[in-house]
Amino acid sequence: MIRTGRAVVTEEESVSSNSFGSLDKLQVGDKSYDIHRLDAVEGSARLPYSLKVLLENLLRTEDGANVTADHIRALAEWDPKAQPSKEIQFTPARVIMQDFTGVPCVVDLATMREAVRDLGGDPGSINPLAPAEMVIDHSVIVDYFGSPDAFERNVQREYERNGERYQFLRWGQTAFDEFKVVPPGTGIVHQVNIEHLARVVFDRDGVAYPDTCVGTDSHTTMQNGIGVLGWGVGGIEAEAAMLGQPISMLIPRVVGFKLTGEMPAGTTATDLVLTITEMLRQHGVVGKFVEFYGEGVQALPVANRATIGNMSPEFGSTAATFPIDDETLKYLRLTGRSEEQVALVEAYAKAQGLWLDPSVEPEFSEHLELDLSTVVPSLAGPKRPQDRISVEHAKRTWRRDVHSYVSSVMGATDEAVNESFPASDSPAISHGTKGDKPRQVDRNGSGRPHKRVPVTLEDGTSFELDHGHVAMAAITSCTNTSNPYVMIGAALVAKKAVEKGLNRKPWVKTSLAPGSQVVTDYYERAGLTPYLDKIGFNLVGYGCTTCIGNSGPLQPEISKAVNDNDLAVTAVLSGNRNFEGRISPDVKMNYLASPPLVIAYALAGTMDIDILNDPIAEGTDGPVYLRDLWPSHEEIAEIVESSIGQEMFTSSYADVFKGDDRWRNLDIPTGDLFEWAPDSTYVRKAPYFDGMTAEPEPVTDIHDARVLAKLGDSVTTDHISPAGAIKVGTPAAQYLQDNGVAVKDFNSYGSRRGNHEVMIRGTFANIRLRNQLLDDVEGGYTRDFTQEGAPQSFIYDAAQNYAAQGTPLVVIAGKEYGSGSSRDWAAKGTALLGVRAVIAESYERIHRSNLIGLGVLPLQFKDGDSAESLGLTGTETFDITGVTAMNEGGVPEEVAVKADGKEFTAVVRIDTPGEAEYYRHGGILQYVLRNLISK
């Protein structure tokens, strides 16, 4: 008999369930559970936490076909120093979605039902086999701000815009088994997940096992902070997982990240995660697991761990995991989990060796270490999360970087100051975006760029707008709004500011969008809401808002001044991403910051300030400095302890799937098959199964292909498939207007992902996309080689012309292609435009997988090769041969590429046999559908 906490594992009751005889009983209180014992497998004890979870998954799902004893042994014998080469099949316990990515998932499932019917099967057989939950959080837009009724008006506008989508989702909730929807106005998916939906340990049909979850949003990794292994996947991969298809993956390398010491006074979880992001991006963790260990882990509350887990995609890892410990249990109790569930989590973790022991160091592939006491207040920007800037140097780095964002800079100097500059705040050479010569910028900041433009608002308020002025200050995103320490800290900054007579600057659009209703509950209990309201941080919604580009418009007078005068205004937000063109079409430079710093910059109104040493503003009793406003750790902790209670969580989530009257009163259709409205501009039957046969066609080589786009490094899925505003004059806008949609009702690309016609037209349509086939042009344009002289054309229009001629297309790219969101439409749109292959220097994990899932071939330049080194201009005609070897059952390591007179070989980035099957079938959904029909 093995005792652990309140649990008793009785070996006498053990029965063999697989080749390892791992099935045992776990007694917790008066309840008994079946568990698959990890210590039945030799070598399991040395594995990192995350691989132990995968090992249990294999033990429980061993079937001799998808999962075999050899797979289990391969994981147990994992060589931490080896490169990933051994494939396993991972079966997640559940799937979670948000509405931007979830709507197309439900569209695809509804379309699959019709395809099954057309091929002679039972449409009712298409149902999630594992719990699938969706949180509607991506649709609310900050149209209204700075007023007491902003929240109600934004929600009302949300329903007006998205009623058709919401009707469709309510139909899905009734039509599909195991599918639940958290209605609008409740919270952000990842915060709702860790506060309520996550089980940590599952109990299903008397079997206890680790909660694992994949999601249709890259920040699904937030759950890693409470010990739930999972990550973001594309919507198509999530659909396959819902339908019982395991996720094919290589056993990853695991990076051990040791934390020591404690955070210094005045620093926040945001400062910590930006530091970790910078370190891990520099180290390189794409495709790897990161696992945190060491004495410093115990010094981090779960809120801080969740913040770190949330930003796993920003540093590129698949997952960023913390093992289970007493802090985990404390958090589960606080958030209203039952004592029975908490007891199960503790007992299971201790019985299975999943409980954190700071004195034990598992085997890891690589190691990093951070002394928490070295963390300093930080920002990140102006366009990538990994570009950390210590707040001490924020003014100087802004003055340096602004030269890349304006065509002419008044008052700038070419004088270079020989001064030591921190490595993380380098380089000192900046390149203009419109043909400017490289300019050495005064690192001391004496060459302040300025271009003062007078503005008068509708209410008569007048001011001068300048480069660097903060046009948006947003407390947004689950990354930080899930963390009560930074949220209380922000409210205390607001309180002290009001008491000293400060207010936001009149050009700053302010917003507060928490990830959970609990945040406003504890603000109310602490008496802090009036201070936030006073400086314009009124509640605008419970959703992602500014973080995903739903920031809403700037005031018209400000927007006009910005665009007419090419002003490089800024946004400061507490989000996780600041990619170009993501936050607002009017804002060029975006900075990630902690919520207290967001408040401070709204008060200052500009990035051109030494915010640590210069006065933020003039108060009633003279100049006010940041040190006058910044709360102590003790102040924050006292309010956190006194203002947050379990009852807030239990009451907020008591009827979480029920929704308000608006949700419940939606008129919804019934039946197993959805009735598609032929004139809908939101929800249309997906085209992926049109003409699909029962057997796949043979794989073919690619001949006479043209380049649709030649792109540089760090092209994100936002560049490929933007989520934000639909710009007038673009193909997507023209389609909507042709279908009777007024400009004011365009909504966003993200909200229209259930309509492939809009999304195809929006592919590669980001306003900041730079297609190297054109000179000094930004946006969704290319050269159309079907026309005489290859004139500039919209990418969509050119693709249609190529399709009419039967010409296949390729995309050429640099490093980190497809970084950022899990956005499956970046792959869907690519495929539907007629792109057969992408050739890049390197890929981010999710987008590479998504391309395969849509039947697009991901190829990689060999080490040392690039488009530039090979002399590729993008004007060539491409032949790609050797692909047909896949018809013989294998995957070629390389294929031959000819581009006019240039020849080279490219690496085939189909990494597993499972991915090869998806590609042979033309995509993962076709593969799953054929399998379902064959059974």
Number of C-alpha atoms within 10 A of each C-alpha: 8 10 14 17 12 14 23 19 24 14 13 9 11 18 13 11 14 17 13 19 15 21 22 22 22 29 19 22 13 7 11 16 19 22 25 27 24 23 14 14 19 12 14 22 17 18 23 27 26 23 21 21 21 22 25 22 23 24 27 20 16 20 13 12 7 16 20 19 16 11 21 22 17 16 23 20 15 21 16 18 12 10 12 17 12 15 18 25 22 21 23 25 21 23 25 27 26 22 29 26 26 26 28 25 24 22 21 23 26 24 24 24 22 22 22 20 16 11 16 10 17 15 20 16 16 22 20 20 16 18 16 25 22 25 27 26 25 26 26 31 25 30 19 24 22 20 15 16 13 19 24 15 17 21 22 14 17 19 18 11 20 19 17 17 21 21 17 24 24 20 21 26 17 16 19 20 16 16 22 19 22 23 23 26 24 25 28 30 30 31 26 21 19 24 24 19 15 23 23 28 21 19 17 11 8 12 17 20 26 26 21 26 27 27 31 29 27 24 28 32 31 32 30 31 26 28 32 27 28 26 28 28 29 28 28 27 26 28 26 21 27 27 20 16 21 20 18 18 18 16 23 22 23 28 24 24 21 19 20 18 16 17 20 14 13 14 19 25 25 26 25 21 28 31 26 24 24 19 18 22 17 11 13 13 21 23 19 20 24 32 23 23 26 20 15 19 24 19 16 17 17 24 25 25 25 30 26 28 30 28 27 31 31 26 27 24 25 25 33 34 31 28 24 24 21 13 17 23 21 13 19 25 17 17 21 20 20 11 12 12 19 21 17 25 28 24 25 28 22 19 22 21 21 24 20 19 16 13 9 10 14 14 18 20 18 15 14 15 15 17 13 19 14 13 23 21 22 24 28 28 24 24 18 19 26 23 20 25 30 20 20 16 21 24 22 24 26 25 25 26 21 25 24 21 20 20 14 17 18 12 11 18 16 10 14 15 13 9 9 7 15 11 8 15 18 14 12 15 16 19 16 17 15 14 10 14 10 12 19 17 26 22 23 19 18 15 19 21 23 19 18 14 16 12 17 13 14 10 6 8 10 13 15 13 23 21 26 26 23 31 29 27 31 28 32 31 27 30 31 31 27 27 25 21 21 24 23 26 27 25 26 24 26 31 21 16 28 19 13 19 14 22 20 23 21 16 24 25 25 30 28 29 30 29 29 26 20 26 22 18 18 22 21 13 13 16 13 18 20 17 20 24 18 19 21 25 28 24 27 29 31 28 31 28 29 32 26 27 25 25 28 20 17 21 15 11 13 21 16 14 19 21 13 10 15 17 28 25 23 28 31 33 31 28 27 29 29 27 26 22 25 27 29 25 21 22 23 26 27 27 30 31 29 29 30 23 27 26 31 26 26 30 22 26 25 27 25 22 20 16 22 15 11 13 18 25 22 15 17 12 8 11 14 19 20 20 14 14 22 20 20 13 15 10 13 19 15 10 19 19 9 11 17 20 17 15 13 18 22 18 12 15 22 11 11 18 17 13 16 14 8 13 17 12 10 16 14 15 16 13 12 18 19 18 13 13 11 9 10 13 22 21 22 22 21 18 12 19 17 9 8 15 11 13 10 13 12 12 16 15 13 20 16 16 22 24 24 30 25 23 21 19 15 20 22 22 27 28 27 23 27 27 28 25 24 23 19 13 10 16 22 23 21 17 16 19 16 10 12 12 15 12 14 7 13 20 21 20 23 25 23 24 28 29 20 22 22 22 25 25 26 27 28 30 27 27 19 19 22 23 25 20 20 15 10 11 18 16 18 25 26 27 23 23 18 16 13 7 9 13 13 16 16 18 26 24 16 23 26 14 16 22 15 10 10 12 18 21 26 23 20 26 26 21 19 21 26 29 26 27 25 30 30 29 33 27 30 24 24 27 23 21 23 19 24 21 24 21 24 28 23 22 25 25 23 26 27 24 25 27 27 25 30 27 24 25 22 24 23 24 23 16 10 8 15 19 19 9 8 14 10 15 14 22 17 16 16 23 17 20 17 16 19 18 15 17 14 9 12 12 21 15 14 19 18 14 18 17 21 13 8 12 12 15 18 21 19 19 22 22 19 16 15 18 21 23 20 20 23 22 22 22 22 27 23 27 20 20 20 19 12 15 16 9 6
